[in-house]
Amino acid sequence: MDNINGRYPSPNGPGAVHEITYGGQVMYWVVFASMAFSALAFATITFMKPMHARAHGYITTAIVTIAAIAYYVMGAHGGSVDVANPNGNLRSIYYARYVDWFFTTPLILLDVILMGNVALGATLWIVLADVAMIVLGLFGALCINQYRWGYFAISCLFFVIVLWGLFSPVAKGARLVGGRHVGIFWTLTGLLAFLWIGYPIIWGFCEGSDYATVSTEAICYGILDFFAKVVFGWIVIINLDLLAHGSKDGRSILCNSTNNPFGGTGGSADIGGGDGIRAGNGGVAGTGTGTGTGTTGARPAAVGGTAARPAGVGGPTTTGTTAV
């Protein structure tokens, strides 16, 4: 049972103070332990993978790391403020939970969106709708009058937009990519949709109406966060290799080890055998011997003729036969 007394004023006169009890605090520490362990495990597994297979691992590790920090704060009796309800009571509102969601829910969405290789514009509006959903939920929880339900209604509208984004453009993109990772996409998307529907329901009974206790709120949110972050994360981590293989061109946009910040914008050409030339627009050309076909950035040579290639500073100029 929550602690109840009349120490604090309320809009409708003296009321009760609803605060978390021992059971709710225990739940915070249990969830913290699961998040912290998963963060260490995810990081270890991710860094054991080749660079091109790490993108989803980086994202998933960040999700549980941020959540672990938030649950540590809440477990240590921090990250909350007493807010007056229209019914005359004060209730502990854990804003640390919303800070967690502000950062982790866009990352969760990004984990799924990358599987569909959707355009940047679609990614942005899905993520921004999610951020608006979280911020409005926090405003509603902190509101001391009935306008909190207006915040709640608009937040739910943005939630519908997020779901539409996942099941329409992102799902379409995943189907176009094809491959076995489509099954993982639907597993994760279905899991998120099912779990995330529970959050506004809990909000309505807890922060919204003050009907359920703060400890009940902690337990319910903790269960949902465990499945939406830890279980979700393990599904992603176990399938890192498959997800990397299914990404566009076999590589994620977040982990492309072929990116060369010193190269030009053009294509590249490999000329020759072991010591061949690699050149691009604005790139650097070395020396070597052999034949091959150049692309943008390679120096032209007449068919069957010879082409001189400059050496590095202080070295001789070499000449080799070039065939097209």
Backbone hydrogen bonds in HBPLUS format (Angstrom, degrees):
<---DONOR---> <-ACCEPTOR-->    atom                        ^
c    i                          cat <-CA-CA->   ^        H-A-AA   ^      H-
h    n   atom  resd res      DA  || num        DHA   H-A  angle D-A-AA Bond
n    s   type  num  typ     dist DA aas  dist angle  dist       angle   num
A0013-GLY N   A0010-SER O   3.17 MM   3  5.24 153.9  2.24 121.0 116.6     1
A0090-LEU N   A0016-ALA O   2.74 MM  74  6.13 165.6  1.76 163.6 168.8     2
A0018-HIS N   A0090-LEU O   2.71 MM  72  6.05 171.1  1.72 157.6 158.8     3
A0092-SER N   A0018-HIS O   3.02 MM  74  6.34 152.8  2.10 177.0 173.7     4
A0025-GLN N   A0021-THR O   3.12 MM   4  6.46 158.1  2.17 154.8 161.4     5
A0026-VAL N   A0022-TYR O   2.96 MM   4  6.22 158.0  2.01 154.9 160.6     6
A0027-MET N   A0023-GLY O   3.15 MM   4  6.39 152.1  2.23 140.8 148.0     7
A0028-TYR N   A0024-GLY O   3.12 MM   4  6.48 151.3  2.20 145.4 152.5     8
A0029-TRP N   A0025-GLN O   3.19 MM   4  6.56 157.3  2.24 150.5 155.3     9
A0030-VAL N   A0026-VAL O   2.94 MM   4  6.23 153.4  2.01 151.5 159.5    10
A0031-VAL N   A0027-MET O   2.98 MM   4  6.17 167.9  2.00 156.3 158.7    11
A0032-PHE N   A0028-TYR O   2.89 MM   4  6.06 153.7  1.96 143.7 152.1    12
A0033-ALA N   A0029-TRP O   2.96 MM   4  6.13 161.4  1.99 145.3 149.2    13
A0034-SER N   A0030-VAL O   3.11 MM   4  6.42 157.6  2.16 147.1 152.9    14
A0035-MET N   A0031-VAL O   2.92 MM   4  6.13 157.7  1.97 152.5 158.6    15
A0036-ALA N   A0032-PHE O   2.82 MM   4  6.00 166.7  1.84 159.6 163.1    16
A0037-PHE N   A0033-ALA O   2.97 MM   4  6.04 167.2  1.98 148.5 152.4    17
A0038-SER N   A0034-SER O   3.07 MM   4  6.07 158.8  2.11 138.1 144.5    18
A0039-ALA N   A0035-MET O   2.87 MM   4  6.07 149.9  1.96 145.8 154.4    19
A0040-LEU N   A0036-ALA O   3.15 MM   4  6.45 160.8  2.18 151.8 155.0    20
A0041-ALA N   A0037-PHE O   2.96 MM   4  6.21 163.1  1.99 151.7 157.0    21
A0042-PHE N   A0038-SER O   2.72 MM   4  5.80 167.2  1.74 153.9 157.8    22
A0043-ALA N   A0039-ALA O   3.01 MM   4  6.07 162.2  2.04 145.2 150.3    23
A0044-THR N   A0040-LEU O   3.05 MM   4  6.19 160.5  2.09 146.0 151.2    24
A0045-ILE N   A0041-ALA O   2.99 MM   4  6.19 170.4  2.00 155.7 158.1    25
A0046-THR N   A0042-PHE O   2.86 MM   4  5.93 160.0  1.90 149.2 155.6    26
A0047-PHE N   A0043-ALA O   3.09 MM   4  6.22 167.0  2.11 151.0 153.1    27
A0048-MET N   A0045-ILE O   3.19 MM   3  5.22 148.6  2.29  99.6 109.0    28
A0049-LYS N   A0046-THR O   3.04 MM   3  5.44 160.2  2.08 111.7 118.0    29
A0053-ALA N   A0050-PRO O   2.96 MM   3  5.58 158.1  2.01 120.9 128.0    30
A0054-ARG N   A0051-MET O   3.25 MM   3  5.53 165.9  2.27 120.2 119.1    31
A0057-GLY N   A0054-ARG O   2.92 MM   3  5.02 117.1  2.33 101.1 118.4    32
A0058-TYR N   A0054-ARG O   2.86 MM   4  6.12 153.6  1.93 165.1 173.3    33
A0059-ILE N   A0055-ALA O   3.20 MM   4  6.53 165.9  2.22 153.6 156.3    34
A0060-THR N   A0056-HIS O   2.96 MM   4  6.04 168.7  1.97 148.2 151.7    35
A0061-THR N   A0057-GLY O   2.94 MM   4  5.94 156.5  2.00 145.5 151.9    36
A0062-ALA N   A0058-TYR O   3.07 MM   4  6.26 157.4  2.12 147.4 153.4    37
A0063-ILE N   A0059-ILE O   3.06 MM   4  6.38 147.7  2.17 146.1 155.2    38
A0064-VAL N   A0060-THR O   3.34 MM   4  6.67 166.5  2.36 154.1 153.0    39
A0065-THR N   A0061-THR O   3.03 MM   4  6.11 148.2  2.13 146.3 156.0    40
A0066-ILE N   A0062-ALA O   3.03 MM   4  6.11 169.4  2.04 151.1 152.9    41
A0067-ALA N   A0063-ILE O   3.09 MM   4  6.30 162.1  2.13 147.2 152.8    42
A0068-ALA N   A0064-VAL O   2.88 MM   4  5.93 149.3  1.97 137.4 145.5    43
A0069-ILE N   A0065-THR O   3.11 MM   4  6.43 155.6  2.17 147.7 153.3    44
A0070-ALA N   A0066-ILE O   3.06 MM   4  6.39 161.3  2.10 151.1 155.8    45
A0071-TYR N   A0067-ALA O   2.93 MM   4  6.16 161.9  1.96 153.2 157.7    46
A0072-TYR N   A0068-ALA O   2.93 MM   4  6.09 145.7  2.05 143.8 153.3    47
A0073-VAL N   A0069-ILE O   3.03 MM   4  6.31 159.6  2.07 150.3 155.3    48
A0074-MET N   A0070-ALA O   3.01 MM   4  6.33 160.8  2.05 149.7 154.6    49
A0075-GLY N   A0071-TYR O   2.81 MM   4  5.84 153.7  1.88 141.0 149.0    50
A0076-ALA N   A0072-TYR O   2.92 MM   4  6.08 137.7  2.11 143.5 154.1    51
A0078-GLY N   A0073-VAL O   2.90 MM   5  5.17 145.6  2.02 152.8 154.0    52
A0077-HIS N   A0074-MET O   3.17 MM   3  5.24 145.1  2.30 112.9 111.6    53
A0096-ALA N   A0079-GLY O   3.14 MM  17  4.69 163.0  2.17 139.7 135.6    54
A0081-VAL N   A0093-ILE O   2.95 MM  12  5.36 144.7  2.08 135.0 145.2    55
A0093-ILE N   A0081-VAL O   2.79 MM  12  5.36 176.3  1.79 149.3 150.2    56
A0083-VAL N   A0091-ARG O   2.89 MM   8  5.37 164.7  1.91 143.2 145.2    57
A0091-ARG N   A0083-VAL O   2.89 MM   8  5.37 157.9  1.94 140.3 145.9    58
A0085-ASN N   A0089-ASN O   2.71 MM   4  5.38 159.5  1.75 169.4 170.9    59
A0088-GLY N   A0085-ASN O   3.05 MM   3  5.61 164.0  2.08 122.2 123.6    60
A0097-ARG N   A0094-TYR O   3.23 MM   3  5.72 145.4  2.36 106.8 114.7    61
A0098-TYR N   A0095-TYR O   3.04 MM   3  5.19 122.7  2.38  98.9 112.8    62
A0099-VAL N   A0095-TYR O   3.04 MM   4  6.43 149.5  2.13 149.6 158.6    63
A0100-ASP N   A0096-ALA O   3.02 MM   4  6.24 157.7  2.07 144.3 149.9    64
A0101-TRP N   A0097-ARG O   3.01 MM   4  6.34 164.7  2.03 146.1 149.5    65
A0102-PHE N   A0098-TYR O   2.81 MM   4  5.92 147.7  1.91 142.5 151.7    66
A0103-PHE N   A0100-ASP O   3.18 MM   3  5.65 133.8  2.41 108.2 118.5    67
A0104-THR N   A0100-ASP O   2.85 MM   4  5.97 171.6  1.86 162.3 164.9    68
A0105-THR N   A0101-TRP O   3.07 MM   4  5.30 158.2  2.12 127.6 134.5    69
A0108-ILE N   A0104-THR O   2.82 MM   4  6.12 153.1  1.89 154.5 162.6    70
A0109-LEU N   A0105-THR O   2.98 MM   4  6.20 162.3  2.01 149.6 153.9    71
A0110-LEU N   A0106-PRO O   2.83 MM   4  6.04 151.4  1.91 141.8 150.4    72
A0111-ASP N   A0107-LEU O   2.94 MM   4  6.19 150.6  2.03 146.2 153.0    73
A0112-VAL N   A0108-ILE O   3.33 MM   4  6.71 148.7  2.43 142.8 149.8    74
A0112-VAL N   A0109-LEU O   3.05 MM   3  5.21 120.4  2.42  98.1 112.5    75
A0113-ILE N   A0109-LEU O   2.73 MM   4  5.94 165.6  1.75 158.9 164.0    76
A0114-LEU N   A0110-LEU O   3.01 MM   4  5.96 161.9  2.04 149.9 152.2    77
A0115-MET N   A0112-VAL O   3.03 MM   3  5.48 143.8  2.16 108.3 118.7    78
A0116-GLY N   A0113-ILE O   2.88 MM   3  5.35 151.2  1.96 112.5 121.6    79
A0123-THR N   A0119-ALA O   3.11 MM   4  6.39 159.9  2.15 151.2 157.3    80
A0124-LEU N   A0120-LEU O   2.93 MM   4  6.18 156.4  1.99 153.0 158.8    81
A0125-TRP N   A0121-GLY O   3.15 MM   4  6.48 165.2  2.17 153.9 156.2    82
A0126-ILE N   A0122-ALA O   3.15 MM   4  6.27 154.5  2.22 147.8 154.5    83
A0127-VAL N   A0123-THR O   3.04 MM   4  6.20 165.6  2.06 150.5 154.6    84
A0128-LEU N   A0124-LEU O   2.80 MM   4  5.94 164.3  1.83 155.6 160.6    85
A0129-ALA N   A0125-TRP O   3.04 MM   4  5.96 150.4  2.13 132.8 140.3    86
A0130-ASP N   A0126-ILE O   3.10 MM   4  6.36 148.9  2.20 141.0 149.4    87
A0131-VAL N   A0127-VAL O   2.94 MM   4  6.29 156.8  1.99 150.9 157.1    88
A0132-ALA N   A0128-LEU O   2.96 MM   4  6.17 162.5  1.99 148.9 153.3    89
A0133-MET N   A0129-ALA O   3.00 MM   4  6.18 150.9  2.08 141.0 149.1    90
A0134-ILE N   A0130-ASP O   3.08 MM   4  6.44 154.9  2.14 151.8 157.1    91
A0135-VAL N   A0131-VAL O   2.98 MM   4  6.22 171.6  1.99 159.5 161.4    92
A0136-LEU N   A0132-ALA O   2.98 MM   4  6.01 165.0  2.01 150.3 154.5    93
A0137-GLY N   A0133-MET O   3.12 MM   4  6.23 146.5  2.24 136.7 145.9    94
A0138-LEU N   A0134-ILE O   3.03 MM   4  6.38 150.2  2.12 149.5 157.1    95
A0139-PHE N   A0135-VAL O   2.95 MM   4  6.28 162.2  1.98 151.6 156.4    96
A0140-GLY N   A0136-LEU O   2.93 MM   4  6.08 156.9  1.98 145.6 151.8    97
A0141-ALA N   A0137-GLY O   3.01 MM   4  6.23 151.3  2.10 141.0 148.7    98
A0142-LEU N   A0138-LEU O   3.02 MM   4  6.27 147.5  2.13 150.4 158.8    99
A0143-CYS N   A0139-PHE O   3.04 MM   4  6.08 117.8  2.45 138.2 153.1   100
A0143-CYS N   A0140-GLY O   3.28 MM   3  5.09 147.6  2.39  94.7 104.1   101
A0148-ARG N   A0145-ASN O   3.26 MM   3  6.30 167.5  2.28 124.8 127.0   102
A0149-TRP N   A0146-GLN O   3.15 MM   3  6.05 161.7  2.18 123.5 125.8   103
A0150-GLY N   A0147-TYR O   2.93 MM   3  5.19 137.2  2.12 103.8 116.2   104
A0151-TYR N   A0147-TYR O   3.28 MM   4  6.79 154.8  2.34 152.3 157.9   105
A0152-PHE N   A0148-ARG O   2.99 MM   4  6.24 155.1  2.05 141.7 149.2   106
A0153-ALA N   A0149-TRP O   2.94 MM   4  6.05 154.9  2.00 137.6 143.5   107
A0154-ILE N   A0150-GLY O   3.09 MM   4  6.32 166.3  2.11 153.3 156.0   108
A0155-SER N   A0151-TYR O   2.91 MM   4  6.05 155.0  1.97 148.2 156.0   109
A0156-CYS N   A0152-PHE O   2.94 MM   4  6.20 154.2  2.01 148.1 154.7   110
A0157-LEU N   A0153-ALA O   3.07 MM   4  6.38 144.0  2.21 140.4 150.3   111
A0158-PHE N   A0154-ILE O   3.09 MM   4  6.50 154.7  2.16 149.4 154.7   112
A0159-PHE N   A0155-SER O   2.99 MM   4  6.31 142.9  2.13 141.3 152.6   113
A0160-VAL N   A0156-CYS O   3.00 MM   4  6.35 148.7  2.10 146.7 153.6   114
A0161-ILE N   A0157-LEU O   3.15 MM   4  6.53 150.7  2.24 143.4 151.3   115
A0162-VAL N   A0158-PHE O   2.98 MM   4  6.32 153.4  2.05 147.1 153.7   116
A0163-LEU N   A0159-PHE O   3.00 MM   4  6.32 163.5  2.03 152.5 156.3   117
A0164-TRP N   A0160-VAL O   2.89 MM   4  6.13 158.8  1.94 149.4 155.5   118
A0165-GLY N   A0161-ILE O   2.93 MM   4  6.16 154.1  2.00 147.1 154.1   119
A0166-LEU N   A0162-VAL O   3.04 MM   4  6.38 152.7  2.12 150.3 157.1   120
A0167-PHE N   A0163-LEU O   2.98 MM   4  6.19 164.5  2.01 155.6 159.4   121
A0168-SER N   A0164-TRP O   2.86 MM   4  5.70 122.6  2.20 143.7 155.4   122
A0170-VAL N   A0165-GLY O   3.16 MM   5  6.28 169.6  2.17 175.5 174.7   123
A0171-ALA N   A0166-LEU O   3.11 MM   5  6.07 123.5  2.44 131.2 145.8   124
A0172-LYS N   A0168-SER O   2.92 MM   4  5.95 157.7  1.97 152.4 159.2   125
A0173-GLY N   A0169-PRO O   2.98 MM   4  6.15 156.0  2.04 142.5 148.7   126
A0174-ALA N   A0170-VAL O   2.94 MM   4  6.24 153.6  2.01 149.2 156.4   127
A0175-ARG N   A0171-ALA O   3.01 MM   4  6.29 154.4  2.08 147.9 154.3   128
A0176-LEU N   A0172-LYS O   3.04 MM   4  6.32 150.8  2.13 146.4 154.5   129
A0177-VAL N   A0173-GLY O   3.02 MM   4  6.29 152.7  2.10 148.1 154.9   130
A0178-GLY N   A0174-ALA O   3.03 MM   4  6.26 157.3  2.08 145.1 151.3   131
A0182-VAL N   A0179-GLY O   3.31 MM   3  6.04 168.6  2.33 116.2 119.7   132
A0183-GLY N   A0180-ARG O   3.19 MM   3  5.92 143.9  2.33 117.3 123.5   133
A0185-PHE N   A0181-HIS O   2.99 MM   4  6.32 153.3  2.06 146.0 153.5   134
A0186-TRP N   A0182-VAL O   3.04 MM   4  6.39 160.0  2.08 152.5 155.8   135
A0187-THR N   A0183-GLY O   3.03 MM   4  6.22 151.4  2.12 141.7 150.0   136
A0188-LEU N   A0184-ILE O   2.93 MM   4  6.14 168.7  1.95 158.2 159.8   137
A0189-THR N   A0185-PHE O   2.85 MM   4  5.97 165.0  1.87 153.4 158.5   138
A0190-GLY N   A0186-TRP O   2.91 MM   4  5.78 161.5  1.94 139.8 145.6   139
A0191-LEU N   A0187-THR O   3.00 MM   4  6.11 153.2  2.07 140.8 148.6   140
A0192-LEU N   A0188-LEU O   2.91 MM   4  6.13 163.0  1.94 151.0 155.2   141
A0193-ALA N   A0189-THR O   2.95 MM   4  6.12 170.0  1.96 153.0 155.9   142
A0194-PHE N   A0190-GLY O   3.05 MM   4  6.13 162.7  2.09 145.4 150.2   143
A0195-LEU N   A0191-LEU O   2.98 MM   4  6.15 163.9  2.01 150.8 155.4   144
A0196-TRP N   A0192-LEU O   2.72 MM   4  5.71 169.8  1.73 159.8 163.6   145
A0197-ILE N   A0193-ALA O   3.30 MM   4  6.23 143.2  2.45 137.3 144.0   146
A0198-GLY N   A0195-LEU O   2.91 MM   3  5.46 142.0  2.05 111.8 122.6   147
A0199-TYR N   A0196-TRP O   3.21 MM   3  5.42 142.2  2.36 102.2 111.5   148
A0202-ILE N   A0198-GLY O   3.01 MM   4  6.28 161.1  2.05 154.9 159.1   149
A0203-TRP N   A0199-TYR O   2.91 MM   4  6.15 162.9  1.94 154.7 160.2   150
A0204-GLY N   A0200-PRO O   2.98 MM   4  6.09 155.6  2.04 140.3 145.8   151
A0205-PHE N   A0201-ILE O   3.25 MM   4  6.59 153.0  2.32 146.7 152.8   152
A0206-CYS N   A0202-ILE O   2.85 MM   4  5.92 139.9  2.01 151.2 163.5   153
A0208-GLY N   A0203-TRP O   2.72 MM   5  5.73 166.4  1.74 168.6 164.3   154
A0209-SER N   A0204-GLY O   3.05 MM   5  5.93 138.3  2.23 132.5 142.1   155
A0211-TYR N   A0205-PHE O   2.96 MM   6  5.33 125.6  2.26 135.6 151.3   156
A0212-ALA N   A0205-PHE O   2.85 MM   7  5.68 166.1  1.86 148.8 150.4   157
A0210-ASP N   A0206-CYS O   2.84 MM   4  4.78 139.5  2.00 136.6 146.1   158
A0217-GLU N   A0213-THR O   3.02 MM   4  6.31 154.5  2.08 143.6 150.8   159
A0218-ALA N   A0214-VAL O   2.92 MM   4  6.22 155.1  1.99 145.3 151.4   160
A0219-ILE N   A0215-SER O   2.98 MM   4  6.22 159.1  2.02 150.1 154.9   161
A0220-CYS N   A0216-THR O   2.93 MM   4  6.09 168.1  1.94 154.3 157.7   162
A0221-TYR N   A0217-GLU O   2.92 MM   4  6.00 173.8  1.93 157.4 159.5   163
A0222-GLY N   A0218-ALA O   2.93 MM   4  5.82 149.0  2.03 135.9 145.6   164
A0223-ILE N   A0219-ILE O   3.03 MM   4  6.24 153.8  2.10 147.0 152.4   165
A0224-LEU N   A0220-CYS O   3.14 MM   4  6.43 167.5  2.15 152.1 155.1   166
A0225-ASP N   A0221-TYR O   2.82 MM   4  6.00 165.0  1.85 154.2 158.8   167
A0226-PHE N   A0222-GLY O   2.96 MM   4  6.06 151.7  2.04 142.4 150.0   168
A0227-PHE N   A0223-ILE O   3.20 MM   4  6.52 163.1  2.23 152.4 155.0   169
A0228-ALA N   A0224-LEU O   2.81 MM   4  5.93 160.0  1.85 154.4 161.3   170
A0229-LYS N   A0225-ASP O   2.90 MM   4  5.72 132.8  2.13 141.9 149.8   171
A0230-VAL N   A0226-PHE O   2.85 MM   4  5.18 127.7  2.13 125.9 141.1   172
A0231-VAL N   A0226-PHE O   3.12 MM   5  6.61 157.5  2.18 149.6 156.7   173
A0232-PHE N   A0227-PHE O   3.14 MM   5  6.23 140.9  2.30 139.4 149.6   174
A0233-GLY N   A0229-LYS O   2.85 MM   4  5.58 144.7  1.98 124.3 135.1   175
A0234-TRP N   A0230-VAL O   2.92 MM   4  6.20 157.1  1.97 153.1 158.1   176
A0235-ILE N   A0231-VAL O   3.14 MM   4  6.43 156.0  2.20 151.3 157.2   177
A0236-VAL N   A0232-PHE O   3.19 MM   4  6.52 155.5  2.25 146.9 153.3   178
A0237-ILE N   A0233-GLY O   2.84 MM   4  6.09 169.5  1.85 159.5 162.0   179
A0238-ILE N   A0234-TRP O   2.99 MM   4  5.95 165.3  2.02 147.3 151.0   180
A0239-ASN N   A0236-VAL O   3.07 MM   3  5.32 133.9  2.29 101.7 114.5   181
A0240-LEU N   A0237-ILE O   3.34 MM   3  5.23 159.2  2.38 113.3 109.6   182
A0243-LEU N   A0239-ASN O   2.92 MM   4  6.10 161.2  1.95 159.1 164.7   183
A0244-ALA N   A0240-LEU O   2.95 MM   4  6.15 155.9  2.01 151.0 157.3   184
A0245-HIS N   A0241-ASP O   3.04 MM   4  6.24 153.5  2.11 144.4 151.5   185
A0246-GLY N   A0242-LEU O   3.00 MM   4  6.20 141.6  2.15 141.8 152.2   186
A0247-SER N   A0244-ALA O   3.38 MM   3  5.31 151.5  2.46  95.9 103.8   187
A0250-GLY N   A0247-SER O   2.90 MM   3  5.06 151.4  1.99 133.2 128.6   188
A0251-ARG N   A0248-LYS O   3.12 MM   3  5.97 165.6  2.15 126.9 127.4   189
A0255-CYS N   A0252-SER O   3.27 MM   3  5.38 146.2  2.39 101.1 109.7   190
A0259-ASN N   A0256-ASN O   3.23 MM   3  5.90 171.5  2.24 119.3 121.9   191
A0263-GLY N   A0260-ASN O   3.14 MM   3  5.39 157.9  2.19 110.2 116.8   192
A0271-ILE N   A0277-ILE O   2.77 MM   6  4.70 148.1  1.87 131.7 142.2   193
A0277-ILE N   A0271-ILE O   2.53 MM   6  4.70 131.1  1.76 126.2 139.9   194
A0276-GLY N   A0273-GLY O   3.28 MM   3  5.12 140.5  2.45 120.5 113.0   195
A0283-GLY N   A0280-GLY O   2.76 MM   3  4.68 166.1  1.78 122.8 123.1   196
A0298-ALA N   A0295-THR O   3.01 MM   3  5.83 167.6  2.03 151.8 152.1   197
A0305-GLY N   A0302-ALA O   2.94 MM   3  4.99 161.5  1.98 117.3 121.2   198
A0309-ARG N   A0318-THR O   3.17 MM   9  5.90 172.1  2.18 172.1 174.6   199
A0315-GLY N   A0312-GLY O   3.05 MM   3  5.44 164.0  2.08 133.1 133.1   200
